[in-house]
Amino acid sequence: MALIVDHNKALSSSPLKVSAPLGAALAFMGMKGCLPMFHGSQGCTAFALVMMVRHFREAIPLQTTAMNEISTILGGMDQVEQGLLNIARRAKPEIIGLISTALTETRGEDMAGDVRQIRGRNKELHEIAVIDVSAPDFAGSLETGWGKAVTAIIRQLTVAAGNQSKLNRVNLLPGCHLTPADVEALKDIVAEFGLESVALPDLSDSLDGHVPDSYTATTLGGTSMAQLREMGRSRLTIAIGEHMRIAAKTLFERTGVPYVVLDRVTGLEAVDRLMVTLSTVAGIPVPARQRRARSQLVDAMLDGHFYFGGRAVALAGEPALVWTLGRLISDMGGILGAVVTTQAQPLLSDLKAERVVVGDFEDLEDQILEAGGADLIIANSNARQISARHGIPLYRAGFPVFDRLGAAHEVTLGYGGTRGLITRLGNILMERPGHAHAHAPATEHFHDHTAAAAG
């Protein structure tokens, strides 16, 4: 059992946490014909926009109400109205995601009430879904805002199926720690069971790196309004990550569709649970292709555990990412020498670590020094200074990753994704000086001696 320690610093000199409004905006990026808008100052939007552009290397549609000193004091309803009308006339979106920030939440804006009044007196907004999300910077982090946005979308747009028949389909609620490529891989796995799927949100259709045929001022793809309205006809909802439990529960309350929450879909045991779930829903055995992929993963784990065993790993990121990768490292025989996350989650106490610190990169560096070093750091690109200072290799994971190409195209889930992740991490560990002599598998020594005798 790991002890969860919250340092609750007054000042973070090297922040790890990414804001909740950005997480909410990222979730809206997976909605078709959507344009998110921050209700706050211009700086909030500019910072989030830059981070997403650098990570995905794509055009990101994001707007702001651009509150100034007067509207901050007297109220920003006029800014909200003007912003919504400008977006409706110029971009013609299907959905507008209106996201609060710390500025408006501290003042006490009634966004839901303001939106009702604004829509009531402006006919051009009647055909546009305006989803208001309360996601202040001072409460939670990236995955908090993501979860709140998905829950708000479900609460405001999904409907019960009524007397309509169930479809041969499942709903997928992927967590913010999954990449667009992960979501696409998950949908492919579902399809192998003869099931259709609808993912909410679906970044694999909007931020997968494709070039559009023509310019659009809104998102390039994602979950459509039609798909949202039919989520109540699915047989099951599968939520990935503990932070998606509230969204799955809300969808159940709205539509009656039963749900399961999978804490992760990376690692042998975790993927087995996914396969059993899909096999039960589909009423068929696990496909032969997936059974072979499982065998390949087991072989990769056998090959790789020599290089993970006893190696110290420093890990930092959002709770869902830390839980997923932390469990994989432990399963492979690695040691979690330093673990830092953005907010306390009870689940993290089950990690095989001495403690999990809620803090920043300064805390990560302190833990590494206290432990006498590490063989590998797993974190986002902002850990590169620690990596350079101490000569420890860095595997970039999470958000943001801005100094490497293809962050959105990494697959880490399913049997195949787990196998690839083990290979990438294992290759980094193999390059550490002296490691091959200390941990080389016995078969290598056997082959060496046999060759020498034959010579």
C-alpha positions as CSV (number, residue, x, y, z in Angstrom):
1,M,0.0,0.0,0.0
2,A,1.3,3.4,-1.0
3,L,1.0,6.4,1.3
4,I,-0.6,9.4,-0.5
5,V,1.1,12.6,0.6
6,D,-0.3,16.0,-0.5
7,H,2.3,18.7,-0.1
8,N,-0.3,21.4,-0.8
9,K,2.4,23.9,-1.7
10,A,1.8,27.7,-1.6
11,L,4.0,28.0,-4.7
12,S,4.8,25.5,-7.5
13,S,8.1,26.4,-9.2
14,S,7.9,23.5,-11.7
15,P,4.3,22.6,-12.2
16,L,3.0,19.2,-13.3
17,K,-0.7,20.0,-13.1
18,V,-2.6,21.0,-16.3
19,S,-5.7,23.1,-15.7
20,A,-9.3,21.7,-15.6
21,P,-10.6,24.2,-18.3
22,L,-8.0,22.8,-20.7
23,G,-9.2,19.3,-20.0
24,A,-12.8,20.3,-20.7
25,A,-11.8,22.0,-23.9
26,L,-9.8,18.9,-25.0
27,A,-13.0,16.8,-24.4
28,F,-15.0,19.1,-26.7
29,M,-12.4,18.6,-29.4
30,G,-13.8,15.1,-29.7
31,M,-17.3,16.4,-30.7
32,K,-18.3,16.9,-34.3
33,G,-18.9,20.5,-35.4
34,C,-17.9,21.9,-32.0
35,L,-16.3,25.1,-31.0
36,P,-15.3,25.5,-27.3
37,M,-15.2,28.9,-25.7
38,F,-13.5,29.9,-22.4
39,H,-15.5,32.3,-20.3
40,G,-12.6,34.3,-18.9
41,S,-9.7,36.5,-19.9
42,Q,-7.8,36.2,-23.2
43,G,-4.7,34.8,-21.4
44,C,-6.5,31.7,-20.3
45,T,-7.5,30.8,-23.8
46,A,-4.1,31.7,-25.4
47,F,-2.2,29.5,-23.0
48,A,-4.5,26.5,-23.5
49,L,-4.5,27.0,-27.3
50,V,-0.7,27.0,-27.4
51,M,-0.4,23.9,-25.3
52,M,-2.8,21.9,-27.5
53,V,-1.3,23.1,-30.8
54,R,2.2,22.1,-29.6
55,H,1.0,18.7,-28.4
56,F,-1.2,17.7,-31.4
57,R,0.5,19.8,-34.0
58,E,-3.0,20.5,-35.5
59,A,-5.2,23.6,-35.9
60,I,-7.2,24.0,-32.7
61,P,-10.5,25.9,-32.7
62,L,-10.9,27.7,-29.4
63,Q,-12.6,31.0,-28.5
64,T,-12.9,33.3,-25.5
65,T,-15.3,35.8,-24.1
66,A,-12.2,38.0,-23.4
67,M,-13.4,39.4,-20.1
68,N,-11.8,42.7,-19.1
69,E,-11.6,44.6,-15.8
70,I,-15.2,46.0,-16.0
71,S,-16.9,42.8,-16.9
72,T,-14.9,41.0,-14.2
73,I,-16.4,43.3,-11.6
74,L,-19.9,43.9,-13.0
75,G,-20.5,40.5,-14.6
76,G,-19.7,38.9,-18.0
77,M,-23.2,38.0,-19.3
78,D,-22.9,40.6,-22.1
79,Q,-19.5,39.1,-23.2
80,V,-21.0,35.6,-23.2
81,E,-23.9,36.7,-25.3
82,Q,-21.8,38.5,-27.8
83,G,-19.3,35.6,-28.0
84,L,-22.1,33.0,-28.6
85,L,-23.7,35.2,-31.3
86,N,-20.4,35.8,-33.0
87,I,-19.6,32.1,-33.1
88,A,-23.1,31.2,-34.3
89,R,-22.9,33.7,-37.2
90,R,-19.3,33.1,-38.3
91,A,-18.5,29.5,-37.6
92,K,-22.1,28.0,-37.6
93,P,-21.2,25.1,-35.2
94,E,-23.5,22.3,-34.0
95,I,-22.2,22.5,-30.5
96,I,-20.6,25.3,-28.4
97,G,-18.8,24.3,-25.2
98,L,-18.9,27.2,-22.8
99,I,-16.3,26.6,-20.1
100,S,-15.8,28.6,-17.0
101,T,-12.4,29.6,-15.6
102,A,-11.1,30.6,-12.2
103,L,-11.9,34.3,-13.0
104,T,-15.6,33.7,-13.5
105,E,-16.0,31.1,-10.8
106,T,-14.4,33.3,-8.2
107,R,-16.8,36.1,-9.1
108,G,-19.7,33.7,-8.9
109,E,-21.1,33.7,-12.4
110,D,-24.4,31.9,-13.0
111,M,-23.5,30.5,-16.4
112,A,-26.4,28.1,-16.6
113,G,-28.9,30.8,-15.9
114,D,-27.2,33.3,-18.2
115,V,-27.2,30.7,-21.1
116,R,-31.0,30.1,-20.6
117,Q,-31.7,33.8,-20.8
118,I,-29.4,34.4,-23.8
119,R,-30.9,31.5,-25.8
120,G,-34.4,32.6,-24.9
121,R,-33.9,36.0,-26.6
122,N,-31.7,34.9,-29.6
123,K,-33.3,32.7,-32.2
124,E,-30.0,32.0,-34.0
125,L,-28.9,30.0,-30.9
126,H,-32.0,27.8,-30.9
127,E,-30.5,25.3,-33.3
128,I,-27.1,25.2,-31.6
129,A,-26.4,23.1,-28.5
130,V,-24.7,25.3,-25.9
131,I,-23.1,23.1,-23.2
132,D,-22.0,25.0,-20.1
133,V,-19.3,23.4,-18.0
134,S,-18.1,24.5,-14.6
135,A,-14.4,23.8,-14.6
136,P,-12.4,26.4,-12.6
137,D,-8.6,26.2,-12.6
138,F,-8.5,25.9,-8.8
139,A,-10.5,22.7,-8.6
140,G,-8.9,19.5,-9.9
141,S,-6.7,19.1,-13.0
142,L,-6.8,18.0,-16.7
143,E,-8.8,14.8,-16.0
144,T,-11.3,16.6,-13.8
145,G,-12.2,19.1,-16.5
146,W,-12.4,16.3,-19.1
147,G,-14.7,14.3,-16.9
148,K,-16.9,17.3,-16.1
149,A,-17.2,18.2,-19.8
150,V,-18.2,14.6,-20.8
151,T,-20.7,14.5,-18.0
152,A,-22.2,17.8,-19.0
153,I,-22.6,16.7,-22.6
154,I,-24.4,13.5,-21.5
155,R,-26.6,15.4,-19.1
156,Q,-27.7,18.0,-21.6
157,L,-27.8,16.0,-24.9
158,T,-28.5,12.3,-24.4
159,V,-32.0,10.9,-24.3
160,A,-33.6,7.6,-23.2
161,A,-34.3,5.1,-25.9
162,G,-37.9,4.6,-24.9
163,N,-39.5,1.8,-26.8
164,Q,-36.8,1.7,-29.5
165,S,-35.0,-1.6,-29.8
166,K,-31.4,-2.0,-28.6
167,L,-28.6,-1.9,-31.2
168,N,-25.7,-4.3,-31.4
169,R,-23.5,-1.6,-30.0
170,V,-21.5,-0.4,-27.0
171,N,-20.8,3.1,-25.7
172,L,-17.1,3.9,-25.0
173,L,-16.2,6.7,-22.5
174,P,-12.4,6.9,-22.9
175,G,-10.4,8.8,-20.3
176,C,-8.2,11.8,-21.0
177,H,-5.1,9.6,-20.6
178,L,-5.9,7.8,-23.8
179,T,-4.4,9.1,-27.1
180,P,-6.5,9.5,-30.3
181,A,-4.7,6.4,-31.6
182,D,-5.7,4.5,-28.4
183,V,-9.3,5.4,-29.0
184,E,-9.1,4.2,-32.6
185,A,-7.4,0.9,-31.4
186,L,-10.2,0.4,-28.8
187,K,-12.9,0.9,-31.5
188,D,-11.1,-1.7,-33.7
189,I,-11.0,-4.2,-30.9
190,V,-14.8,-3.7,-30.3
191,A,-15.4,-4.2,-34.0
192,E,-13.6,-7.6,-33.9
193,F,-16.4,-8.8,-31.7
194,G,-19.0,-7.9,-34.3
195,L,-20.1,-4.9,-32.3
196,E,-20.5,-1.3,-33.3
197,S,-19.3,1.4,-31.0
198,V,-19.7,5.1,-30.3
199,A,-17.0,6.9,-28.4
200,L,-17.6,10.0,-26.3
201,P,-15.5,12.0,-26.9
202,D,-13.9,10.7,-30.0
203,L,-10.5,12.3,-30.5
204,S,-9.6,9.5,-33.0
205,D,-11.9,11.2,-35.5
206,S,-10.8,14.8,-34.9
207,L,-7.2,14.9,-33.7
208,D,-5.8,11.9,-35.4
209,G,-3.6,14.0,-37.7
210,H,-5.6,13.9,-41.0
211,V,-5.7,16.7,-43.5
212,P,-9.2,18.0,-44.1
213,D,-10.6,18.4,-47.6
214,S,-11.7,21.9,-46.9
215,Y,-11.4,24.6,-44.2
216,T,-13.7,24.4,-41.2
217,A,-13.9,26.8,-38.3
218,T,-15.0,24.0,-36.0
219,T,-13.6,20.6,-35.0
220,L,-12.7,18.3,-37.9
221,G,-14.7,15.3,-36.6
222,G,-15.8,13.5,-33.5
223,T,-19.0,12.3,-31.9
224,S,-22.0,13.6,-33.8
225,M,-25.3,14.8,-32.3
226,A,-27.1,11.9,-34.0
227,Q,-24.8,9.4,-32.2
228,L,-25.4,11.2,-28.9
229,R,-29.1,10.8,-29.2
230,E,-28.8,7.1,-29.9
231,M,-26.4,6.2,-27.0
232,G,-29.5,5.1,-25.0
233,R,-29.9,2.2,-27.5
234,S,-26.6,0.6,-26.8
235,R,-26.2,-2.6,-24.8
236,L,-23.5,-1.5,-22.5
237,T,-21.3,1.5,-21.6
238,I,-17.6,0.9,-21.0
239,A,-15.8,3.7,-19.2
240,I,-12.0,3.7,-19.2
241,G,-10.5,5.3,-16.1
242,E,-11.9,6.0,-12.6
243,H,-12.5,9.7,-13.5
244,M,-15.0,8.5,-16.1
245,R,-17.2,6.8,-13.5
246,I,-19.4,9.9,-12.9
247,A,-20.0,10.2,-16.7
248,A,-21.0,6.5,-17.0
249,K,-23.3,6.8,-14.0
250,T,-24.9,9.9,-15.5
251,L,-25.5,8.2,-18.8
252,F,-27.1,5.3,-16.9
253,E,-29.4,7.6,-15.1
254,R,-30.3,9.4,-18.3
255,T,-30.8,6.3,-20.6
256,G,-30.8,3.2,-18.4
257,V,-27.8,1.7,-20.2
258,P,-25.8,-0.5,-17.8
259,Y,-22.1,0.3,-17.4
260,V,-18.8,-1.1,-16.3
261,V,-15.7,1.0,-15.3
262,L,-12.4,-0.4,-16.3
263,D,-9.6,1.2,-14.3
264,R,-7.2,0.6,-17.2
265,V,-6.9,-1.3,-20.5
266,T,-3.1,-1.7,-20.5
267,G,-1.5,-4.8,-19.1
268,L,-2.3,-8.5,-19.4
269,E,-4.9,-8.7,-16.5
270,A,-6.6,-5.4,-17.5
271,V,-7.0,-6.4,-21.2
272,D,-8.3,-9.8,-20.2
273,R,-11.1,-8.0,-18.3
274,L,-11.9,-6.0,-21.4
275,M,-12.0,-9.1,-23.5
276,V,-14.3,-10.9,-21.1
277,T,-16.6,-7.9,-21.0
278,L,-16.8,-7.6,-24.8
279,S,-17.2,-11.4,-25.2
280,T,-20.1,-11.4,-22.8
281,V,-21.9,-8.5,-24.5
282,A,-21.4,-10.0,-28.0
283,G,-22.2,-13.5,-26.9
284,I,-19.2,-14.9,-28.8
285,P,-15.8,-16.3,-27.8
286,V,-12.8,-14.0,-27.9
287,P,-11.6,-13.8,-31.6
288,A,-8.6,-15.9,-32.6
289,R,-6.7,-12.8,-33.5
290,Q,-6.9,-11.4,-30.0
291,R,-6.0,-14.8,-28.4
292,R,-2.9,-14.8,-30.5
293,A,-2.1,-11.2,-29.6
294,R,-2.4,-12.3,-25.9
295,S,0.1,-15.0,-26.5
296,Q,2.4,-12.5,-28.1
297,L,2.1,-10.2,-25.1
298,V,2.9,-13.0,-22.7
299,D,6.1,-13.7,-24.8
300,A,7.0,-10.0,-24.8
301,M,6.6,-9.9,-21.0
302,L,8.8,-13.0,-20.6
303,D,11.5,-11.4,-22.9
304,G,11.2,-8.0,-21.2
305,H,11.1,-8.8,-17.5
306,F,14.9,-9.4,-17.4
307,Y,15.4,-5.7,-18.2
308,F,12.6,-4.3,-16.0
309,G,13.4,-6.4,-12.9
310,G,14.8,-4.4,-10.0
311,R,15.0,-1.2,-12.1
312,A,13.9,2.1,-10.5
313,V,11.4,4.1,-12.4
314,A,10.2,7.7,-11.6
315,L,6.7,8.4,-12.7
316,A,4.7,11.6,-12.9
317,G,1.3,12.5,-14.5
318,E,-2.4,12.6,-14.1
319,P,-3.8,9.9,-11.7
320,A,-5.2,7.7,-14.5
321,L,-1.9,7.7,-16.4
322,V,0.1,7.1,-13.2
323,W,-2.2,4.2,-12.2
324,T,-2.0,2.6,-15.7
325,L,1.8,2.9,-16.1
326,G,2.6,2.3,-12.5
327,R,0.8,-1.1,-12.5
328,L,2.5,-2.1,-15.7
329,I,6.0,-1.3,-14.3
330,S,5.2,-3.3,-11.2
331,D,3.8,-6.2,-13.2
332,M,7.1,-6.3,-15.1
333,G,9.2,-6.4,-11.9
334,G,10.2,-2.7,-11.9
335,I,10.4,-0.6,-8.8
336,L,8.4,2.6,-8.4
337,G,11.1,4.7,-6.8
338,A,9.3,8.1,-7.2
339,V,5.7,8.7,-8.0
340,V,4.1,12.2,-8.3
341,T,0.5,13.0,-9.4
342,T,-1.7,16.0,-9.7
343,Q,-4.5,15.1,-7.3
344,A,-5.2,12.6,-4.6
345,Q,-7.1,9.5,-5.8
346,P,-7.8,6.6,-3.4
347,L,-7.0,4.1,-6.1
348,L,-3.4,5.2,-6.2
349,S,-2.8,3.8,-2.6
350,D,-2.8,0.4,-4.2
351,L,0.3,1.1,-6.2
352,K,3.4,-0.8,-5.2
353,A,5.3,2.3,-4.1
354,E,6.4,3.7,-0.7
355,R,4.4,6.8,-1.3
356,V,2.5,8.8,-4.0
357,V,3.1,12.6,-3.7
358,V,0.5,15.1,-4.9
359,G,2.8,17.8,-6.1
360,D,5.0,19.0,-9.0
361,F,8.3,18.2,-10.8
362,E,10.3,19.6,-7.9
363,D,8.8,16.8,-5.7
364,L,9.7,14.3,-8.4
365,E,13.3,15.5,-8.4
366,D,13.5,15.4,-4.6
367,Q,12.2,11.8,-4.5
368,I,14.7,10.7,-7.2
369,L,17.6,12.2,-5.2
370,E,16.3,10.7,-2.0
371,A,16.1,7.3,-3.6
372,G,19.7,7.6,-5.0
373,G,18.7,8.0,-8.6
374,A,16.5,6.3,-11.2
375,D,16.9,4.2,-14.3
376,L,14.0,5.8,-16.2
377,I,11.6,8.8,-15.9
378,I,8.1,8.5,-17.4
379,A,6.4,11.9,-17.6
380,N,5.4,14.7,-20.0
381,S,7.9,16.9,-21.9
382,N,8.3,19.2,-18.9
383,A,10.5,16.6,-17.2
384,R,13.2,17.0,-19.7
385,Q,15.2,19.4,-17.5
386,I,15.3,16.8,-14.7
387,S,16.3,14.1,-17.2
388,A,19.1,16.3,-18.5
389,R,20.4,17.4,-15.1
390,H,20.7,13.8,-13.8
391,G,21.4,11.9,-17.0
392,I,18.3,9.8,-16.6
393,P,16.5,8.8,-19.9
394,L,13.0,10.2,-20.2
395,Y,10.0,8.3,-21.8
396,R,7.5,11.0,-22.7
397,A,3.9,10.2,-21.8
398,G,0.8,12.2,-20.9
399,F,0.1,15.8,-21.8
400,P,1.8,17.9,-23.1
401,V,4.4,16.2,-25.3
402,F,5.8,19.0,-27.4
403,D,9.4,18.0,-28.2
404,R,8.7,14.8,-30.0
405,L,6.6,13.9,-33.0
406,G,3.7,11.5,-32.9
407,A,2.5,11.8,-29.3
408,A,-1.1,11.5,-30.5
409,H,-0.3,8.4,-32.5
410,E,1.1,6.2,-29.7
411,V,-0.9,3.1,-28.9
412,T,-0.7,1.8,-25.3
413,L,-3.9,-0.2,-24.8
414,G,-5.0,-3.8,-25.7
415,Y,-2.6,-6.7,-26.0
416,G,-0.8,-5.2,-29.0
417,G,-0.5,-1.7,-27.5
418,T,0.8,-3.1,-24.2
419,R,3.3,-5.3,-26.1
420,G,4.6,-2.2,-28.0
421,L,4.8,-0.2,-24.8
422,I,6.8,-2.9,-23.0
423,T,9.2,-3.0,-26.0
424,R,9.7,0.8,-26.1
425,L,10.4,1.0,-22.3
426,G,12.5,-2.2,-22.3
427,N,14.7,-0.9,-25.1
428,I,15.4,2.3,-23.1
429,L,16.3,0.3,-20.0
430,M,18.6,-2.0,-22.1
431,E,20.7,1.1,-23.1
432,R,21.6,1.9,-19.5
433,P,25.3,1.5,-18.8
434,G,26.3,-1.9,-17.3
435,H,22.7,-3.2,-17.4
436,A,23.3,-6.0,-19.9
437,H,26.0,-7.5,-17.7
438,A,23.9,-7.2,-14.5
439,H,20.6,-8.4,-15.8
440,A,21.1,-10.3,-19.0
441,P,19.0,-13.4,-19.3
442,A,20.6,-16.7,-18.6
443,T,19.9,-18.0,-22.1
444,E,22.3,-15.3,-23.5
445,H,25.1,-16.5,-21.3
446,F,24.4,-20.1,-22.3
447,H,24.5,-19.3,-26.0
448,D,27.8,-17.4,-25.5
449,H,29.5,-20.3,-23.7
450,T,28.2,-22.8,-26.3
451,A,29.5,-20.6,-29.2
452,A,32.9,-20.4,-27.4
453,A,33.1,-24.1,-26.9
454,A,32.2,-24.7,-30.6
455,G,34.9,-22.3,-31.6
